[in-house]
């Protein structure tokens, strides 16, 4: 939309760079060009603004295939006004001199023209094409048919329009039909998935079987080695028992021989000791037979004194002293009897 400002009863128009302005004053062309800016009088001016940039037109329409199935075609059409003067002459692009807005909707009129023309060629092609073929190769065919039809359409050239490109985004059947068509493909995919699952399970079972066989072989080998171990342990135990029996027999024989030698030595020593004692007794008796009786009594007293209990103190009475003095004064033998009693004990007295 052009920018229009008011100054002292006049109007100033400033157009966009992509807008073609036609100014007709009193039936004559005063200004004609793109991106213009000029002053004009609103009472004597007829203004038109024609966009010359590329325009995108989205299309969405229904069509019927050769097997009477409804499909939806979604596409985008790019067009441009190549001859603004012709377009302004065929379509009302007039703008309000006060606001700069279009008095009508020229772009909607052009969109209707382009959409219906494109639909006409697309519907003609899809009406002769089965649904399966249309879904498989229909997008390219519909795009080519629409492009060729729009390029050959004379009305577009007469209006000053040029189609730049046609893009068909989607060609879809009804949801129920689309689900029905997807079912075989889904089944094939599911079958492939099941086959892959079964193959994976088969491989897993094969691996498990190999693992089980390896474990069984390991158990058999372990049992065989355990049997060998038990046999070897029995052989070792038997050999150890035999060695211990031989060692016990050798130890018993050595102990018996030691005891025999010890007994013989003890008997020999006892015999020698007995002979020595007998000889000593005989010599002792021989010496006593040849000794004087007084000497024998003295020896007897000495032996008796050796076996008497310990005497801590001795008490001598006058009678005992008198008898002892008498004995010592006499010239008789030492073995005479005493005249008084001897009493021993603890306590005071001479020692």
C-alpha positions as CSV (number, residue, x, y, z in Angstrom):
1,X,0.0,0.0,0.0
2,X,1.3,3.4,-1.0
3,X,2.0,6.1,1.6
4,X,-0.1,9.2,1.0
5,X,0.2,12.4,3.1
6,X,-1.9,15.6,2.9
7,X,-0.5,19.1,2.6
8,X,-2.5,22.3,1.9
9,X,-5.2,20.5,-0.1
10,X,-2.7,18.5,-2.1
11,X,-1.6,14.8,-1.7
12,X,1.9,13.4,-1.8
13,X,2.3,9.7,-2.8
14,X,5.4,7.6,-2.1
15,X,5.3,4.1,-3.5
16,X,7.2,1.0,-2.4
17,X,10.1,-0.2,-4.6
18,X,8.1,-3.3,-5.7
19,X,4.9,-1.4,-6.6
20,X,4.1,0.0,-10.1
21,X,2.1,3.3,-9.9
22,X,0.0,4.6,-12.7
23,X,-1.3,8.2,-12.4
24,X,-3.9,9.3,-14.8
25,X,-4.9,13.0,-14.7
26,X,-7.9,14.1,-16.6
27,X,-7.7,11.0,-18.8
28,X,-4.0,11.4,-19.6
29,X,-1.2,9.4,-18.2
30,X,0.8,11.6,-15.8
31,X,3.1,9.2,-14.0
32,X,3.9,5.5,-14.8
33,X,6.6,3.6,-13.1
34,X,7.9,1.7,-10.1
35,X,8.8,3.3,-6.8
36,X,7.5,6.8,-7.7
37,X,6.9,9.7,-5.4
38,X,4.9,12.8,-6.6
39,X,2.3,15.4,-5.7
40,X,-1.2,15.2,-7.1
41,X,-4.7,16.6,-6.7
42,X,-7.2,14.1,-5.5
43,X,-10.1,15.5,-7.4
44,X,-8.4,15.1,-10.8
45,X,-6.3,12.0,-10.2
46,X,-7.0,8.3,-10.9
47,X,-4.3,6.1,-9.2
48,X,-3.5,2.4,-9.6
49,X,-0.9,0.4,-7.7
50,X,0.2,-2.9,-9.2
51,X,2.7,-5.1,-7.3
52,X,5.5,-6.4,-9.4
53,X,7.2,-8.7,-6.9
54,X,6.9,-12.5,-6.7
55,X,3.8,-13.7,-5.0
56,X,3.2,-17.1,-3.3
57,X,-0.3,-18.6,-3.7
58,X,-1.1,-21.7,-1.6
59,X,-3.6,-24.1,-3.1
60,X,-5.6,-26.9,-1.5
61,X,-8.3,-28.7,-3.5
62,X,-10.0,-32.1,-3.8
63,X,-9.9,-34.4,-6.9
64,X,-11.3,-37.8,-7.9
65,X,-9.2,-40.5,-9.4
66,X,-10.1,-43.0,-12.1
67,X,-11.3,-45.6,-9.5
68,X,-13.5,-42.9,-7.8
69,X,-11.3,-42.2,-4.8
70,X,-11.2,-38.8,-3.4
71,X,-7.7,-37.3,-3.0
72,X,-6.5,-33.9,-1.6
73,X,-3.9,-32.0,-3.6
74,X,-1.8,-29.4,-1.7
75,X,0.6,-27.2,-3.6
76,X,2.1,-23.7,-3.9
77,X,2.1,-21.5,-7.0
78,X,4.6,-18.6,-7.5
79,X,3.5,-15.9,-10.0
80,X,4.4,-12.3,-10.9
81,X,2.7,-9.5,-12.8
82,X,5.0,-8.9,-15.8
83,X,2.9,-6.3,-17.5
84,X,1.5,-3.8,-14.9
85,X,-0.2,-1.7,-17.6
86,X,-2.1,-4.7,-19.0
87,X,-2.9,-5.9,-15.5
88,X,-4.2,-2.5,-14.5
89,X,-6.3,-2.4,-17.6
90,X,-7.9,-5.9,-17.0
91,X,-8.1,-5.9,-13.2
92,X,-9.1,-3.0,-10.9
93,X,-5.9,-2.0,-9.0
94,X,-7.3,1.5,-8.2
95,X,-6.4,2.9,-4.8
96,X,-8.0,5.6,-2.6
97,X,-6.3,8.9,-3.0
98,X,-6.7,9.7,0.7
99,X,-5.6,6.4,2.2
100,X,-3.6,4.6,-0.5
101,X,-5.7,1.3,0.0
102,X,-7.1,-0.7,-2.9
103,X,-10.8,0.0,-3.5
104,X,-11.4,-3.7,-4.3
105,X,-9.5,-7.0,-3.9
106,X,-7.4,-7.4,-7.1
107,X,-5.0,-10.0,-5.6
108,X,-8.0,-12.2,-4.6
109,X,-9.3,-12.0,-8.1
110,X,-5.9,-13.1,-9.5
111,X,-5.6,-15.9,-6.9
112,X,-9.0,-17.2,-8.0
113,X,-8.0,-17.1,-11.6
114,X,-4.8,-19.0,-11.0
115,X,-6.2,-21.6,-8.6
116,X,-9.1,-22.5,-10.8
117,X,-6.9,-22.7,-13.9
118,X,-4.4,-25.0,-12.0
119,X,-7.2,-27.1,-10.6
120,X,-8.7,-27.6,-14.1
121,X,-5.5,-29.2,-15.4
122,X,-4.9,-31.3,-12.2
123,X,-8.4,-32.6,-12.1
124,X,-8.2,-33.6,-15.8
125,X,-5.0,-35.6,-15.1
126,X,-6.2,-37.3,-11.9
127,X,-9.5,-38.3,-13.4
128,X,-7.7,-40.7,-15.7
129,X,-5.2,-42.0,-13.1
130,X,-5.9,-44.8,-10.6
131,X,-5.4,-44.1,-7.0
132,X,-2.3,-46.3,-6.6
133,X,-0.6,-44.8,-9.6
134,X,-1.5,-41.3,-8.4
135,X,0.0,-41.9,-5.0
136,X,3.1,-43.5,-6.5
137,X,3.9,-41.0,-9.3
138,X,1.1,-38.5,-9.1
139,X,3.0,-35.6,-7.5
140,X,5.5,-35.2,-10.4
141,X,2.8,-35.8,-13.0
142,X,0.4,-33.3,-11.4
143,X,3.2,-30.7,-11.1
144,X,4.2,-31.1,-14.7
145,X,0.7,-31.0,-16.0
146,X,-0.2,-27.8,-14.0
147,X,3.0,-26.1,-15.1
148,X,2.5,-26.9,-18.7
149,X,-1.2,-25.9,-18.5
150,X,-0.6,-22.6,-16.8
151,X,2.2,-21.7,-19.2
152,X,-0.2,-22.4,-22.2
153,X,-3.2,-20.6,-20.7
154,X,-3.9,-17.5,-22.9
155,X,-5.9,-15.7,-20.3
156,X,-2.9,-15.4,-18.0
157,X,-0.8,-13.7,-20.7
158,X,-3.7,-11.4,-21.6
159,X,-3.9,-10.4,-17.9
160,X,-0.2,-9.7,-17.7
161,X,0.6,-12.6,-15.4
162,X,3.5,-15.1,-15.6
163,X,3.8,-18.3,-13.5
164,X,7.2,-18.7,-12.1
165,X,7.0,-22.2,-10.5
166,X,4.5,-24.8,-9.4
167,X,5.2,-27.0,-6.4
168,X,2.9,-29.9,-5.3
169,X,3.6,-30.6,-1.7
170,X,1.2,-33.6,-1.0
171,X,-1.3,-35.8,-2.7
172,X,-3.2,-37.6,0.0
173,X,-6.3,-39.9,-0.1
174,X,-9.0,-40.1,2.6
175,X,-7.8,-41.2,6.1
176,X,-9.6,-44.6,5.9
177,X,-8.3,-45.3,2.4
178,X,-4.8,-44.2,3.5
179,X,-4.9,-46.5,6.5
180,X,-6.1,-49.4,4.2
181,X,-3.3,-48.7,1.8
182,X,-0.7,-48.6,4.6
183,X,-1.8,-52.0,5.9
184,X,0.1,-54.2,3.3
185,X,3.3,-52.2,3.7
186,X,2.9,-52.3,7.5
187,X,2.4,-56.1,7.3
188,X,5.5,-56.5,5.2
189,X,7.5,-54.4,7.6
190,X,6.0,-56.4,10.5
191,X,6.9,-59.6,8.8
192,X,10.4,-58.4,8.2
193,X,10.6,-57.4,11.9
194,X,9.3,-60.8,13.0
195,X,11.7,-62.6,10.7
196,X,14.6,-60.6,12.1
197,X,13.3,-61.3,15.6
198,X,13.1,-65.1,14.9
199,X,16.5,-65.1,13.3
200,X,17.9,-63.2,16.3
201,X,16.2,-65.7,18.6
202,X,17.5,-68.6,16.6
203,X,21.0,-67.2,16.8
204,X,20.6,-66.7,20.5
205,X,19.3,-70.3,21.0
206,X,22.3,-71.6,18.9
207,X,24.6,-69.5,21.1
208,X,22.9,-70.8,24.3
209,X,23.2,-74.4,23.0
210,X,26.9,-73.9,22.3
211,X,27.3,-72.4,25.8
212,X,25.4,-75.4,27.3
213,X,27.6,-77.9,25.4
214,X,30.7,-76.1,26.6
215,X,29.5,-76.2,30.2
216,X,28.6,-79.9,29.9
217,X,32.0,-80.6,28.4
218,X,33.7,-78.6,31.2
219,X,31.7,-80.6,33.8
220,X,32.7,-83.9,32.1
221,X,36.3,-82.9,32.0
222,X,36.1,-81.7,35.6
223,X,34.5,-85.0,36.7
224,X,37.3,-86.9,34.9
225,X,40.0,-84.9,36.5
226,X,38.3,-85.2,39.9
227,X,38.2,-89.0,39.4
228,X,41.9,-88.9,38.6
229,X,42.5,-86.8,41.7
230,X,40.6,-89.2,43.9
231,X,42.5,-92.2,42.5
232,X,45.8,-90.4,42.9
233,X,44.9,-89.4,46.5
234,X,44.0,-93.0,47.3
235,X,47.3,-94.2,45.8
236,X,49.1,-91.5,47.8
237,X,47.3,-92.5,51.0
238,X,48.1,-96.2,50.5
239,X,51.7,-95.4,49.8
240,X,51.8,-93.1,52.9
241,X,50.2,-95.9,55.0
242,X,52.8,-98.4,53.8
243,X,55.6,-95.9,54.4
244,X,54.2,-95.3,57.9
245,X,53.9,-99.0,58.6
246,X,57.5,-99.6,57.5
247,X,58.6,-96.7,59.6
248,X,56.6,-98.0,62.6
249,X,58.1,-101.4,62.2
250,X,61.6,-100.0,62.0
251,X,60.9,-97.8,65.0
252,X,59.5,-100.7,66.9
253,X,62.5,-102.9,66.1
254,X,64.9,-100.2,67.1
255,X,63.0,-99.6,70.4
256,X,63.0,-103.3,71.1
257,X,66.7,-103.6,70.4
258,X,67.3,-100.5,72.6
259,X,65.3,-101.9,75.4
260,X,67.0,-105.3,75.1
261,X,70.4,-103.6,75.2
262,X,69.3,-101.4,78.1
263,X,68.0,-104.4,80.0
264,X,71.2,-106.3,79.3
265,X,73.2,-103.4,80.5
266,X,71.1,-102.9,83.6
267,X,71.4,-106.6,84.4
268,X,75.1,-106.5,83.9
269,X,75.3,-103.4,86.1
270,X,73.1,-105.0,88.8
271,X,75.2,-108.1,88.7
272,X,78.4,-106.1,89.0
273,X,76.8,-104.0,91.8
274,X,75.7,-107.1,93.6
275,X,79.1,-108.7,93.4
276,X,80.6,-105.4,94.6
277,X,78.2,-105.2,97.5
278,X,78.7,-108.9,98.3
279,X,82.5,-108.3,98.3
280,X,82.1,-105.2,100.4
281,X,79.8,-107.1,102.9
282,X,82.3,-110.0,103.1
283,X,85.2,-107.6,103.6
284,X,83.1,-105.7,106.3
285,X,82.2,-108.9,108.1
286,X,85.8,-110.1,107.8
287,X,87.0,-106.8,109.3
288,X,84.4,-107.0,112.2
289,X,85.4,-110.6,113.0
290,X,89.0,-109.6,113.4
291,X,88.3,-106.4,115.3
292,X,88.4,-106.1,119.2
293,X,85.0,-106.2,121.0
294,X,85.5,-102.8,122.4
295,X,86.1,-101.4,118.9
296,X,82.9,-103.1,117.8
297,X,80.9,-101.5,120.6
298,X,82.4,-98.1,119.7
299,X,81.3,-98.6,116.1
300,X,77.9,-99.6,117.2
301,X,77.6,-96.5,119.3
302,X,78.7,-94.4,116.4
303,X,76.1,-96.0,114.1
304,X,73.5,-95.5,116.8
305,X,74.5,-91.9,117.1
306,X,74.0,-91.4,113.4
307,X,70.4,-92.6,113.6
308,X,69.5,-90.7,116.8
309,X,67.1,-87.7,116.6
310,X,68.6,-84.2,116.7
311,X,69.4,-83.0,120.3
312,X,69.2,-79.2,120.7
313,X,70.2,-79.2,124.4
314,X,71.5,-81.7,127.1
315,X,70.9,-81.5,130.8
316,X,73.4,-83.2,133.1
317,X,72.5,-84.0,136.7
318,X,75.0,-84.4,139.4
319,X,74.6,-88.1,139.4
320,X,75.5,-88.2,135.7
321,X,78.5,-86.0,136.2
322,X,79.7,-88.2,139.1
323,X,79.4,-91.3,137.1
324,X,81.2,-89.8,134.1
325,X,84.0,-88.5,136.2
326,X,84.4,-91.9,137.8
327,X,84.6,-93.5,134.3
328,X,87.1,-91.0,133.1
329,X,89.2,-91.5,136.2
330,X,89.3,-95.2,136.0
331,X,91.7,-97.0,133.8
332,X,89.1,-99.5,132.6
333,X,87.9,-99.8,129.0
334,X,85.7,-97.1,127.4
335,X,82.7,-99.3,127.0
336,X,81.7,-99.5,130.8
337,X,78.2,-98.8,131.9
338,X,77.1,-95.5,133.4
339,X,75.9,-95.1,136.9
340,X,73.0,-92.6,136.4
341,X,70.3,-91.8,133.9
342,X,70.7,-89.3,131.0
343,X,67.7,-87.1,130.3
344,X,67.6,-84.9,127.2
345,X,65.3,-82.0,126.5
346,X,65.0,-78.3,126.1
347,X,65.5,-75.7,128.8
348,X,68.3,-74.4,131.1
349,X,71.3,-76.2,132.4
350,X,74.9,-76.9,131.4
351,X,75.7,-77.8,127.9
